Amino acid sequence: MTDQQQETIKQILQDILSHMGITAEITTETGEPVVFNLKTEDSGMLIGSHGQSLSALQYIARLLAYKKLNESSSFIVDVEGYKKTREEFLRELARQAADRVRDTKESLLLKPMAAYERRVVHSEISNFPDIATESVGEEPERRILIKPKA
């Protein structure tokens, strides 16, 4: 992603936040994908319950970026490192669940999660050769079933 594209996306985020009456400092973490991290006193409102507001903000920002840039661009919108912290929590949860399944030899059904959260858990469990995962159910109640491999 070019510097100009990053500046355009920053401006889109500033415009959205301005319409919401929120002021925030936006920093970028270069990488693949680029992360736009928002620092604000209104972080709870931007994150929402289980990150739902943050997911909606990212969705809207991506739509507007596509319209303005005339091309799809992959980036992440985060608020004060919430997604990074959540990812670390989910990886630890996956490891603990794998240990429990290994000890009890019984399947374990996790609580419903957003698609990106399920990807994190599937990815972490893939490190365990004797444990398997499967997504079950329909959105928004889609869950991960962690089970011993046959």
C-alpha positions in Angstrom: 0.0 0.0 0.0 1.4 3.4 -1.0 1.8 6.3 1.3 -0.8 8.2 -0.7 -3.3 5.3 -0.2 -2.5 5.3 3.5 -3.2 9.0 3.8 -6.5 8.6 1.9 -7.6 5.9 4.3 -6.5 8.0 7.3 -8.6 10.8 6.0 -11.6 8.5 5.5 -11.3 7.4 9.1 -11.0 11.0 10.3 -14.2 11.9 8.4 -16.1 8.9 9.8 -15.0 9.8 13.3 -15.8 13.5 12.8 -19.4 12.6 11.8 -19.6 10.6 15.0 -18.3 13.5 17.1 -15.1 11.6 18.1 -11.6 12.9 18.0 -8.8 10.3 17.7 -5.1 10.1 16.9 -4.5 7.7 14.1 -1.2 5.9 13.7 -0.2 3.3 11.1 1.7 0.1 11.6 3.2 -0.9 8.2 3.1 -4.5 7.3 0.8 -6.8 5.4 -1.9 -5.7 6.0 -1.4 -2.1 7.2 -3.0 -1.5 10.6 -4.6 1.9 11.4 -4.7 2.2 15.2 -7.0 4.7 16.7 -6.3 6.3 20.1 -9.2 8.1 21.7 -11.1 8.6 24.9 -14.1 7.1 23.3 -12.4 3.7 22.7 -15.2 1.7 24.4 -17.8 3.1 22.1 -15.7 2.5 19.0 -15.0 -1.1 20.1 -18.5 -2.0 21.2 -19.7 -5.3 22.6 -17.2 -8.0 21.6 -15.7 -5.8 19.0 -18.9 -5.5 16.9 -18.7 -1.7 16.5 -15.1 -1.9 15.5 -15.9 -4.6 12.9 -18.6 -2.3 11.5 -16.2 0.7 11.5 -13.6 -1.4 9.5 -16.3 -2.5 7.1 -17.5 1.0 6.4 -13.9 2.3 6.0 -13.1 -0.5 3.5 -16.2 0.3 1.5 -15.3 4.0 1.4 -11.7 3.3 0.6 -12.7 1.1 -2.3 -15.0 3.8 -3.6 -12.3 6.5 -3.3 -9.3 4.5 -4.5 -11.2 2.5 -7.2 -9.4 -0.7 -6.0 -9.7 -3.1 -3.1 -7.2 -2.5 -0.3 -6.5 -4.8 2.6 -6.1 -3.0 5.9 -7.1 -3.4 9.6 -8.7 -0.8 11.8 -7.9 -1.2 15.5 -8.6 0.8 18.6 -5.8 1.1 21.1 -4.5 -2.4 20.2 -7.8 -4.2 21.0 -7.5 -6.6 18.1 -4.0 -7.5 19.0 -4.9 -8.1 22.6 -7.9 -10.1 21.6 -5.9 -12.2 19.3 -3.4 -13.1 22.1 -6.4 -14.0 24.3 -7.9 -16.2 21.6 -4.6 -18.0 21.0 -4.2 -18.8 24.8 -7.9 -19.9 24.9 -7.2 -22.3 22.0 -4.2 -23.7 23.7 -6.1 -24.3 26.9 -9.0 -25.8 25.1 -6.6 -28.2 23.2 -5.1 -29.3 26.4 -8.5 -29.9 27.9 -9.6 -31.9 24.9 -6.4 -33.9 25.0 -6.9 -34.7 28.7 -10.6 -35.5 28.6 -10.7 -37.0 25.1 -14.1 -35.2 24.7 -15.0 -32.5 22.2 -15.4 -28.9 23.4 -17.7 -26.3 21.9 -16.6 -22.7 22.2 -18.8 -19.6 22.4 -19.9 -17.9 19.2 -17.2 -15.8 17.5 -16.7 -13.5 14.6 -15.1 -15.0 11.5 -11.7 -13.4 12.1 -11.7 -14.7 15.7 -12.5 -18.2 14.5 -9.6 -18.0 12.0 -7.2 -17.2 14.9 -8.4 -20.2 16.9 -8.3 -22.6 13.8 -4.8 -21.3 13.1 -3.6 -21.9 16.7 -5.1 -25.4 16.9 -3.5 -26.4 13.6 -0.2 -26.5 15.7 -1.5 -29.5 17.6 -1.3 -32.7 15.5 -3.7 -34.7 17.7 -6.5 -32.0 17.8 -8.9 -30.9 15.1 -11.3 -28.0 14.7 -14.6 -27.5 12.9 -16.9 -24.4 12.6 -20.5 -25.3 13.3 -23.8 -23.4 13.3 -25.0 -20.4 11.4 -24.0 -16.7 11.8 -24.2 -15.0 14.2 -24.1 -18.1 16.4 -21.2 -19.8 14.5 -18.9 -21.6 16.9 -15.8 -23.7 16.9 -15.9 -27.4 17.9 -12.5 -28.6 19.2 -12.1 -32.4 19.1 -9.6 -35.1 19.2 -8.4 -36.4 15.8 -9.6 -39.9 15.1 
